Amino acid sequence: MLISGCRTFGPPRHPAPPASLFNRPLQTILPDLIEIGVEVLNPVQPECMNPIEIKRCHGDRLAFWGCIGTQTTMPFGTPDEVKRTVRELIATVGKGGGLFLAPTHTLEPDVPWENVEAFLEAVREQ
């Protein structure tokens, strides 16, 4: 396996790029990715992983990039739901640092502008 091969080379010489490889059950291989030098998990996509749970399990060794759903919260939530999500994520995943809060991917044209404004307002309030 790739991970086993990477272990034979020793610690990484350069920082590893963010883990942005796949969306299979990532939690099963996060310890291996951390071991080979991954420091930032990008994207943290709430539609297929629980950012709060991943922070609880690996937050002392990983930073998290994303967490705002571009398939759920941003296109289909209300501005109040967007603000509530931002506040919750900052209070939980952001606790102790290590959170780069952002939409998980590019915002598509179906995202209401009011939700973009709500995201920015909630971030500024914190």
N, C-alpha and C positions, 0 to 999 in steps of 0.2 A: 504494500500500500504506500501511497505517496507520503503519508505522515511518517511511517517507519523509515523511509528513505531519507527524509529531512532530518530525523533525529541523529542519523549517523554522521552528519556534517557538523554537528555541534551547534552552539548558539548562532543566531543570525549576525552577519557583519553589518547589515544595514537594517533599519526599521522595516518591518513587513508592511505591505499595503493593507488597507482596510479589508476585512473579509466581506466581499461582495460577490460571492460565488454562486449561490444557489439558495433555494428555499425549501429544501427537504428538511427533515427534522434536525435543524441546526443544533439544538441543545445537545444532541448525542455526540457531536464532534467538537463543540466549543472548547473543552479542555485540551484537545489535541491542537487546535488552532492557536490557543494561548501558548501552549508549550513551544510551538515553532516560531513564536514572535509576533503574532497578530495582537495589536493593541487597540484597534478601533473596529467596531462592528458597524458596517454600513452596507445597506440600509437596515435599520431596525424597523421592520414592516409589521405593524400591529395586526394586520389582517391574517398573518400566518405565524406570528410569534407573540409572546406576552412580554413586553418590555419591562414591566415591573418584576416579573419572575426572573428574567434573565439578569436584571440588575441585582436582585437579591442573591442569586447564585454566583455571579461572576463580576459584580461591580467593583470589586477590589483589584481586578486585573484587566478590565476592559473599559474603554470609553464607548459611548453609544451615539450614533449619528442617525437622525431621522425621528421616528416614533409617531409622527402625525400622519395618519392614513390618507393616502391619495385615492383610495378606492372606496373609502367610507366617510370619514369625518369631513374632509375638505369638500368633496362634491355634494354630499347628501346631508350633512349636519346643518343645524341652524347656527347663526353667529354665536348664540349663547352656548351651544354644545361645543363649538370650536374653542371658545374661551375656557369652558370648564375642563376640556381635555388638556389644554395647554397648562392650566394651573395644576391639575392632577399630576401630569408628567413631570413638571418642574419640582413639585413637592416630593415625588417618589423616585423617579429615575434620576432626577437632578440632585437629589440629596447627597451631599458629600462631593459633588463635582462629577465630571466625566460625561456630561450630556451636551451634545450639539443638537439642540432641538430644531427640527426642520421637517418639512414635508418629506416623505420617504422617496419620492421621485418628482419628476417634472409635473407641475400643475397643468392639467388639461383645460381646454376652453370651457368645459361644463362646470368648472368651479365658480360659484358665485363670488363676485368681487367683494361682497359684504363679508364673506368668510375669510378672504385674504386680509381684509382690514381687521377683522376680529382676532385673527392669529397674531398680527403685529401689535395690536393694542394689548392683548393679554401678555405677550412677552415683555412689552415695555412696562407694564404694571408690576412685574416681578422684579 
